[in-house]
Structures are given as C-alpha cells and as structure tokens.
Amino acid sequence: MSLPPLSRRAMMRGAVLVGVGAATGGLHTLTSSPAHAAVARPTMHGTASWGARAPRTPVSLISGRPNKVIIHHTATANQTDYSLARAQSLARAVQNFHMDSNGWIDSGQQFTVSRGGHIMEGRHRSIETLNGGTSFVFGTHAGAQNNQSIGIENEGTYMTVGPTTALYNSLVNLVAYTCQQYAIPASQIYGHRDFMATACPGDVLYARLPQLRADVAARLAGSGGGFTAVVDNTTAGRFTASGNWGTSSFSTQRHGTDYRFADPVLASDTAWFKVNIPSAGTYQVDAWWAANAGYNSSTPYIVATSGGNQTIRMNQQINGGQWRNLGSFHLNAGDYNVVGVSRWTSAAGYVIADAVRVRN
Ligand SMILES: [Zn+2]
C-alpha cells in the first residue's frame, strides 16, 4: 500500500465488501500443540492508544480464520524517528488517508509495523480477533484476498533498501504470532504483488520473504526462544567497518543488496555487527556470507561473549548464501558490537562481512 499518490488506490476503491456470510469459512477449533512452546504474544498498540477515529461503519468480522498473511510497505519515507510517538502519528496518517482519500470505513490493513519496531493495530478489532483466533477483521488491503488474509503494512519504501532490524524483528514476532493464532503455515506468507499489479512491498522486502517464512517457521517449530536479530552490512547504525573494506554485489549469494570485503592482513581491522541483546544468556550465533572459490578459507569471526572475545574460523569458499552456525555463546545484555569479521588471517583471499543472526 502507500500514501498518495498511488495506482493501487484506484484498484482498491473497486474492492467490494461482500457480505460476511459469503466469506465465512466456518468456525474452527484451534488444535492445541503442546509439543512445543507457544509463540509469545508481541506487544501490540491498539487503536485507542494512537487516537484512532471511530470507523465510519462498524468493521465486519469474518468467522473462521484467514489462510494467509500479506506483507505490504507503506511507501512512505524511510525516516529515522524510531519512537512510539512516530508510529502513532503514522497510524493516524494512514487511517486518515484510507478514510478521507480512499473512502474506506477505517484503516485498510490489520496491522502496521513501524521502522522503530512498534506494532500498531490498523483496522479496529484486529488485536481482539487475533488473540481470539476464531475470527478476523475484514480488511481492505489486497483486493480479492481481503476476505481470507491478514494485511501487515511495514513503514517505509523497500525498493532498493531493506527494513530496519527493529522492524524486521517485530515483523517476525507479529507474523509468527498471527500464524500460530490462525494456524496459518509459514509457507502462506505473501507479498502484495503476488496478487495485484503493484510494486508493494518493494523489491528488497519482497526478496526477504523466503527468509521471513524460514524465521516464522522456526518460531512456530519452537526452535526459537523468542528472540531473533538479523544484522546486515547495510543495516543502519548496526554495522561499522573501516575504509579498507570494499563493497560488492558480485555474488548472488549475498544477503541483502551487497556485502563488504577486505584483503587479509595480520591486523584485526574488524568489521562489527551491533546487536541489542535483550537479556544475559545463551544465544545461537549464525553468519551469512557470499561464498567464492577465491575468498578466504579461514575467515575469523569474533564473538564478544560475556567471558571475552572468541574467534571462530569459517571457510568462505563454500556454504554461501545461507545461515551457518558459529556456535552457542553466553552473551551479556545490552546494545553492543556482538559479532565481528576480522581481517587477521594468513589464508589468502578476501574476507567477507555480509550478515549475522543472533537468536535464542
Ligand atoms: Zn501493499
């Protein structure tokens, strides 16, 4: 979706509200799955918290559950105010646009995730029905999919850059919880463009949907304790490297738009990935690199553990384009440089700094 001007707007105007009965999938009983821990309910800010206007007419509820989640971007600026206040004002702006310009009864989407990672309720009653898991709000965000999907807007424009780490992590939390509540398989996560002629949710965010599906699947399988943070070399404010590190998009195995590379030298000159660790404890640390036969076979990854730095060497000639586990480490709480790539290796070939993931 987007704020004005917008081609989708015309299409969405044609979205006809069909009667609730026609779209009813029937009540279902949520099967319990005690084999693994439930996905935690994320913090969601309801319409009352951001001063939403009342819907023009009462929102329609559909009995039963949606069968998919559809990802959007708001096509607004990639601004750097990550506050809750900003997320609230965005929620109001989107609602005003949808009601006043599009003529809809309320915000079109069920949820919006801000660049600061704040999860905002869009159309009224979206949180209440999500928590209940047996009905959902009939939204207006993806044409013929409206009566069978949950729409999530992501603040920003993701044609050439990816979302913030905070946004992505909250998106994983929200989608995982949604999939759990409605028993939607992680495979049923889509982009708006899968169903309509639109650039939404942007080329870069759309290209991350396979990763989103994988991260949500892991959460649903209980392999995640609730925290996952991905930091790419392009993640704003979370990656630092000296000018000796070049930038390349040569390999299609890259994570995101590009990666950083440097010649090996007998000096550290570490490229660092900063992660906000929520609480002291044991975490899995993974790395992603673009592999090439000419890259370094013994690249030193440094993990800043609570007991001091540990170095793990990885062969970047192979196993590229995927997450590779560096191990399990005890980390202190706090927002700090957690994982680094050092240039200090006697092996030949570029060392690569592309992306890291920390999870528990
Ligand atoms: Zn969209």
Residues whose N, C-alpha, C, O or C-beta is under 5 A from the ligand:
A	BS01	ZN	M1 I71 H72 H73 H141 H192 C200
